[in-house]
Amino acid sequence: VDGNAANAGNGVSGKSSSGNGVLGDSSSGAGVSGTSSGGNGVSGTSSFGDAVIGESPSGEGGFFENSTSGFFTLLVENTAAGGYPLMVKNSSTDDSFFVDYAGDGTFTGIVTASGYNTDQPARGGSHLEAFSSESTRATIEDTGTARLESGEGVVRFDSAFESTIDTTRGYQVFLTPKGETRGWLYVAAEYEGGFIVREGLHGRSSVYFDYRVVAHPYGASDARLPQLVIKRPPIQRLPRHTQPQQP
């Protein structure tokens, strides 16, 4: 499908009540390509089916280019609650990325980025930028508060957390007493379902303590700072469409 609109309008526009709004299939080139100087390059609307489909074994399935500021190069909109405005899928595997109506994105693979910041809501309605911590290895953590009774305390892992850690690789426990003790606190024993904490110097204190557990995630690699190789896909620059000459 190839469309060109020199003036305001849509390069390619399709509307269907059942089926595909726009369908393009090409063996070499772009499955769908639309150019417009004042409107939408490609526009597809469907009440039941796919709004736009582009397929090509050699080239881009769909090609979108925007030379103006203040407008989206690609705008995907879903008007039905519970729908999915965007999905990117590999047909040979089940790997995919999709966005639901609430704006939540789901990746079945690994997300690699040069930075990761979050929008943290604050009291009063403001939004603050928060930063995530980084680790040299894959880790999963849990924190909590337990109580020492007569110098000893037992912490049992939550069943959900226990199912996510690889206990064969061990784990680390960090302790902070929340009151005065005769001696320090130490981990006397570790097992798959939790650990035992005792007070040093044969102390018999009864106080609360905070703990932090750092473990290895089940099924994750044990590599430490592995070399990262980013393979960017080749991008074929298609020729810009020109207005056909008048005979």
C-alpha positions as a LaTeX table, in Angstrom:
\begin{tabular}{lrrr}
\hline
Residue & $x$ (\AA) & $y$ (\AA) & $z$ (\AA) \\
\hline
Val1 & 0.00 & 0.00 & 0.00 \\
Asp2 & 1.55 & 3.29 & $-1.11$ \\
Gly3 & $-0.04$ & 6.66 & $-0.56$ \\
Asn4 & 1.09 & 10.24 & $-1.10$ \\
Ala5 & $-0.76$ & 13.42 & $-0.17$ \\
Ala6 & 0.96 & 16.67 & $-0.97$ \\
Asn7 & $-1.68$ & 18.78 & 0.75 \\
Ala8 & $-3.67$ & 18.32 & 3.94 \\
Gly9 & $-5.09$ & 14.83 & 4.15 \\
Asn10 & $-4.11$ & 11.22 & 4.67 \\
Gly11 & $-1.51$ & 9.45 & 2.59 \\
Val12 & $-3.26$ & 6.11 & 3.17 \\
Ser13 & $-6.62$ & 5.86 & 4.91 \\
Gly14 & $-8.73$ & 2.79 & 5.57 \\
Lys15 & $-11.87$ & 2.04 & 7.55 \\
Ser16 & $-13.57$ & $-1.26$ & 8.15 \\
Ser17 & $-16.34$ & $-2.54$ & 10.41 \\
Ser18 & $-15.07$ & $-6.13$ & 10.17 \\
Gly19 & $-11.56$ & $-6.96$ & 9.05 \\
Asn20 & $-8.49$ & $-4.87$ & 8.37 \\
Gly21 & $-8.63$ & $-1.13$ & 7.92 \\
Val22 & $-5.42$ & $-1.13$ & 5.89 \\
Leu23 & $-3.60$ & $-4.24$ & 4.69 \\
Gly24 & $-0.31$ & $-4.15$ & 2.82 \\
Asp25 & 1.78 & $-7.09$ & 1.60 \\
Ser26 & 5.06 & $-6.81$ & $-0.26$ \\
Ser27 & 7.86 & $-9.19$ & $-1.19$ \\
Ser28 & 10.43 & $-6.38$ & $-1.37$ \\
Gly29 & 9.98 & $-3.00$ & 0.23 \\
Ala30 & 7.48 & $-1.57$ & 2.67 \\
Gly31 & 4.24 & $-3.39$ & 3.26 \\
Val32 & 2.55 & $-0.10$ & 4.14 \\
Ser33 & 3.97 & 3.32 & 3.36 \\
Gly34 & 2.20 & 6.65 & 3.51 \\
Thr35 & 3.38 & 10.24 & 3.15 \\
Ser36 & 1.45 & 13.42 & 3.80 \\
Ser37 & 2.53 & 17.03 & 4.19 \\
Gly38 & $-0.52$ & 17.98 & 6.23 \\
Gly39 & $-2.34$ & 15.10 & 7.86 \\
Asn40 & $-1.70$ & 11.44 & 8.61 \\
Gly41 & 0.72 & 9.42 & 6.55 \\
Val42 & $-1.20$ & 6.24 & 7.30 \\
Ser43 & $-4.59$ & 6.10 & 8.98 \\
Gly44 & $-6.54$ & 2.94 & 9.71 \\
Thr45 & $-9.79$ & 2.44 & 11.62 \\
Ser46 & $-11.51$ & $-0.84$ & 12.39 \\
Ser47 & $-14.33$ & $-1.73$ & 14.76 \\
Phe48 & $-13.51$ & $-5.44$ & 14.57 \\
Gly49 & $-10.08$ & $-6.57$ & 13.39 \\
Asp50 & $-6.70$ & $-4.93$ & 12.85 \\
Ala51 & $-6.62$ & $-1.27$ & 11.90 \\
Val52 & $-3.31$ & $-1.51$ & 10.00 \\
Ile53 & $-1.30$ & $-4.54$ & 8.91 \\
Gly54 & 1.97 & $-4.35$ & 7.00 \\
Glu55 & 3.91 & $-7.43$ & 5.92 \\
Ser56 & 7.14 & $-7.71$ & 3.98 \\
Pro57 & 9.86 & $-10.41$ & 3.90 \\
Ser58 & 12.40 & $-7.86$ & 2.65 \\
Gly59 & 12.08 & $-4.39$ & 4.11 \\
Glu60 & 9.88 & $-2.73$ & 6.71 \\
Gly61 & 6.37 & $-3.98$ & 7.31 \\
Gly62 & 5.39 & $-0.38$ & 7.99 \\
Phe63 & 7.43 & 2.79 & 7.52 \\
Phe64 & 6.62 & 6.02 & 9.37 \\
Glu65 & 8.52 & 9.29 & 9.13 \\
Asn66 & 7.74 & 12.68 & 10.60 \\
Ser67 & 9.65 & 15.83 & 9.65 \\
Thr68 & 7.63 & 18.26 & 11.81 \\
Ser69 & 7.88 & 18.98 & 15.52 \\
Gly70 & 4.98 & 18.75 & 17.92 \\
Phe71 & 3.44 & 15.67 & 16.30 \\
Phe72 & 3.85 & 11.95 & 16.85 \\
Thr73 & 5.67 & 9.91 & 14.25 \\
Leu74 & 3.44 & 7.00 & 15.24 \\
Leu75 & 0.19 & 7.42 & 17.15 \\
Val76 & $-1.58$ & 4.27 & 18.38 \\
Glu77 & $-4.92$ & 4.84 & 20.09 \\
Asn78 & $-7.41$ & 2.43 & 21.57 \\
Thr79 & $-10.90$ & 3.73 & 22.33 \\
Ala80 & $-12.23$ & 0.61 & 24.09 \\
Ala81 & $-11.57$ & 0.05 & 27.80 \\
Gly82 & $-9.76$ & $-3.21$ & 28.32 \\
Gly83 & $-8.17$ & $-3.15$ & 24.87 \\
Tyr84 & $-4.54$ & $-3.23$ & 23.80 \\
Pro85 & $-3.45$ & $-0.29$ & 21.63 \\
Leu86 & $-0.01$ & $-1.72$ & 20.77 \\
Met87 & 1.55 & $-5.16$ & 20.43 \\
Val88 & 4.88 & $-6.15$ & 18.89 \\
Lys89 & 5.33 & $-9.89$ & 18.43 \\
Asn90 & 7.82 & $-12.33$ & 16.92 \\
Ser91 & 5.84 & $-14.86$ & 14.91 \\
Ser92 & 8.52 & $-17.57$ & 15.15 \\
Thr93 & 8.59 & $-17.43$ & 18.96 \\
Asp94 & 6.18 & $-16.24$ & 21.62 \\
Asp95 & 8.29 & $-13.22$ & 22.52 \\
Ser96 & 6.30 & $-10.02$ & 22.56 \\
Phe97 & 5.86 & $-6.53$ & 23.94 \\
Phe98 & 2.41 & $-5.07$ & 24.45 \\
Val99 & 0.77 & $-2.07$ & 26.05 \\
Asp100 & $-2.67$ & $-2.28$ & 27.62 \\
Tyr101 & $-5.35$ & 0.38 & 27.94 \\
Ala102 & $-3.91$ & 1.56 & 31.28 \\
Gly103 & $-0.50$ & 2.29 & 29.73 \\
Asp104 & 1.19 & $-0.71$ & 31.36 \\
Gly105 & 3.87 & $-2.27$ & 29.16 \\
Thr106 & 4.80 & $-5.95$ & 29.38 \\
Phe107 & 7.99 & $-7.46$ & 27.96 \\
Thr108 & 8.51 & $-11.21$ & 27.72 \\
Gly109 & 12.25 & $-10.63$ & 27.28 \\
Ile110 & 14.95 & $-8.51$ & 28.94 \\
Val111 & 14.77 & $-4.72$ & 28.85 \\
Thr112 & 18.17 & $-3.08$ & 28.31 \\
Ala113 & 18.54 & 0.65 & 28.88 \\
Ser114 & 21.33 & 3.10 & 29.62 \\
Gly115 & 19.38 & 4.47 & 32.57 \\
Tyr116 & 16.28 & 3.70 & 34.59 \\
Asn117 & 14.37 & 6.38 & 36.46 \\
Thr118 & 10.83 & 6.24 & 37.82 \\
Asp119 & 8.03 & 8.74 & 38.26 \\
Gln120 & 7.39 & 8.71 & 42.00 \\
Pro121 & 4.08 & 10.26 & 43.15 \\
Ala122 & 4.45 & 12.44 & 46.25 \\
Arg123 & 2.04 & 13.83 & 48.80 \\
Gly124 & 0.25 & 16.90 & 47.56 \\
Gly125 & $-0.09$ & 15.59 & 44.01 \\
Ser126 & 3.44 & 16.34 & 42.82 \\
His127 & 5.69 & 13.90 & 40.95 \\
Leu128 & 9.36 & 13.33 & 41.76 \\
Glu129 & 12.10 & 11.52 & 39.89 \\
Ala130 & 13.45 & 8.44 & 41.71 \\
Phe131 & 16.48 & 6.31 & 40.87 \\
Ser132 & 17.00 & 2.57 & 41.10 \\
Ser133 & 20.01 & 0.90 & 42.70 \\
Glu134 & 22.33 & $-1.30$ & 40.64 \\
Ser135 & 24.04 & $-4.59$ & 41.41 \\
Thr136 & 27.01 & $-6.44$ & 39.91 \\
Arg137 & 25.00 & $-9.70$ & 39.91 \\
Ala138 & 21.38 & $-10.68$ & 39.62 \\
Thr139 & 19.85 & $-10.44$ & 43.09 \\
Ile140 & 16.45 & $-10.51$ & 44.75 \\
Glu141 & 15.83 & $-9.02$ & 48.19 \\
Asp142 & 13.33 & $-9.14$ & 51.02 \\
Thr143 & 13.12 & $-7.07$ & 54.18 \\
Gly144 & 11.15 & $-7.37$ & 57.36 \\
Thr145 & 10.98 & $-7.09$ & 61.14 \\
Ala146 & 11.09 & $-9.98$ & 63.60 \\
Arg147 & 11.48 & $-10.35$ & 67.37 \\
Leu148 & 14.23 & $-11.75$ & 69.53 \\
Glu149 & 12.84 & $-13.67$ & 72.52 \\
Ser150 & 15.26 & $-14.51$ & 75.32 \\
Gly151 & 18.21 & $-14.08$ & 72.97 \\
Glu152 & 16.89 & $-16.04$ & 69.97 \\
Gly153 & 14.61 & $-15.36$ & 67.00 \\
Val154 & 13.44 & $-17.41$ & 64.03 \\
Val155 & 12.62 & $-15.86$ & 60.65 \\
Arg156 & 10.65 & $-17.96$ & 58.17 \\
Phe157 & 10.60 & $-16.88$ & 54.55 \\
Asp158 & 7.34 & $-16.05$ & 52.89 \\
Ser159 & 6.44 & $-18.96$ & 50.59 \\
Ala160 & 6.29 & $-16.70$ & 47.53 \\
Phe161 & 9.76 & $-15.27$ & 48.23 \\
Glu162 & 11.18 & $-18.73$ & 48.94 \\
Ser163 & 9.98 & $-19.97$ & 45.55 \\
Thr164 & 11.88 & $-17.20$ & 43.75 \\
Ile165 & 15.35 & $-17.74$ & 45.27 \\
Asp166 & 18.08 & $-20.29$ & 44.56 \\
Thr167 & 19.00 & $-21.46$ & 48.06 \\
Thr168 & 21.78 & $-23.72$ & 46.70 \\
Arg169 & 23.82 & $-20.57$ & 46.09 \\
Gly170 & 23.25 & $-19.32$ & 49.63 \\
Tyr171 & 22.08 & $-15.89$ & 50.67 \\
Gln172 & 23.17 & $-12.97$ & 52.83 \\
Val173 & 21.37 & $-11.61$ & 55.89 \\
Phe174 & 21.89 & $-8.15$ & 57.39 \\
Leu175 & 20.57 & $-7.46$ & 60.91 \\
Thr176 & 19.75 & $-4.26$ & 62.80 \\
Pro177 & 18.49 & $-4.47$ & 66.42 \\
Lys178 & 15.76 & $-2.00$ & 67.36 \\
Gly179 & 16.67 & $-1.85$ & 71.02 \\
Glu180 & 19.50 & $-2.29$ & 73.52 \\
Thr181 & 21.10 & $-5.73$ & 73.70 \\
Arg182 & 23.86 & $-7.25$ & 75.79 \\
Gly183 & 25.76 & $-8.44$ & 72.75 \\
Trp184 & 25.59 & $-8.25$ & 68.97 \\
Leu185 & 23.11 & $-10.18$ & 66.84 \\
Tyr186 & 24.32 & $-12.87$ & 64.47 \\
Val187 & 22.88 & $-15.50$ & 62.11 \\
Ala188 & 23.25 & $-18.82$ & 63.93 \\
Ala189 & 21.81 & $-21.00$ & 61.15 \\
Glu190 & 20.50 & $-20.72$ & 57.58 \\
Tyr191 & 18.18 & $-23.15$ & 55.86 \\
Glu192 & 15.95 & $-23.12$ & 52.79 \\
Gly193 & 12.92 & $-21.80$ & 54.62 \\
Gly194 & 14.58 & $-19.10$ & 56.73 \\
Phe195 & 17.24 & $-18.47$ & 59.36 \\
Ile196 & 17.87 & $-18.33$ & 63.10 \\
Val197 & 19.18 & $-15.22$ & 64.86 \\
Arg198 & 20.89 & $-15.23$ & 68.26 \\
Glu199 & 22.37 & $-12.63$ & 70.55 \\
Gly200 & 26.11 & $-12.71$ & 71.20 \\
Leu201 & 27.77 & $-13.12$ & 74.57 \\
His202 & 24.98 & $-15.52$ & 75.56 \\
Gly203 & 22.63 & $-12.57$ & 75.81 \\
Arg204 & 18.95 & $-13.09$ & 76.70 \\
Ser205 & 17.45 & $-9.88$ & 75.34 \\
Ser206 & 13.93 & $-9.64$ & 73.96 \\
Val207 & 13.85 & $-6.93$ & 71.28 \\
Tyr208 & 12.65 & $-6.40$ & 67.74 \\
Phe209 & 15.15 & $-6.41$ & 64.90 \\
Asp210 & 15.07 & $-5.54$ & 61.21 \\
Tyr211 & 16.51 & $-7.87$ & 58.61 \\
Arg212 & 17.45 & $-7.66$ & 54.94 \\
Val213 & 17.94 & $-10.79$ & 52.86 \\
Val214 & 19.89 & $-10.69$ & 49.57 \\
Ala215 & 19.58 & $-13.87$ & 47.52 \\
His216 & 20.20 & $-15.20$ & 44.02 \\
Pro217 & 17.07 & $-15.35$ & 41.84 \\
Tyr218 & 15.96 & $-18.80$ & 40.73 \\
Gly219 & 16.99 & $-19.49$ & 37.13 \\
Ala220 & 19.17 & $-16.35$ & 36.81 \\
Ser221 & 22.75 & $-16.31$ & 35.59 \\
Asp222 & 25.54 & $-16.05$ & 38.18 \\
Ala223 & 27.68 & $-13.87$ & 35.91 \\
Arg224 & 29.23 & $-10.82$ & 37.54 \\
Leu225 & 29.14 & $-7.68$ & 35.39 \\
Pro226 & 28.92 & $-9.64$ & 32.11 \\
Gln227 & 30.00 & $-7.94$ & 28.90 \\
Leu228 & 27.03 & $-6.27$ & 27.25 \\
Val229 & 26.77 & $-6.45$ & 23.47 \\
Ile230 & 23.89 & $-4.49$ & 21.97 \\
Lys231 & 22.87 & $-5.65$ & 18.51 \\
Arg232 & 20.92 & $-2.94$ & 16.77 \\
Pro233 & 18.83 & $-4.10$ & 13.83 \\
Pro234 & 19.69 & $-2.65$ & 10.42 \\
Ile235 & 17.35 & 0.09 & 9.28 \\
Gln236 & 16.62 & 0.34 & 5.59 \\
Arg237 & 16.00 & 3.91 & 4.58 \\
Leu238 & 13.31 & 3.87 & 1.97 \\
Pro239 & 13.21 & 6.66 & $-0.63$ \\
Arg240 & 10.90 & 9.53 & 0.20 \\
His241 & 7.73 & 9.68 & $-1.82$ \\
Thr242 & 7.41 & 12.49 & $-4.31$ \\
Gln243 & 4.32 & 13.99 & $-5.79$ \\
Pro244 & 3.73 & 12.38 & $-9.21$ \\
Gln245 & 4.32 & 14.72 & $-12.08$ \\
Gln246 & 1.30 & 15.92 & $-14.02$ \\
Pro247 & 1.19 & 14.66 & $-17.58$ \\
\hline
\end{tabular}
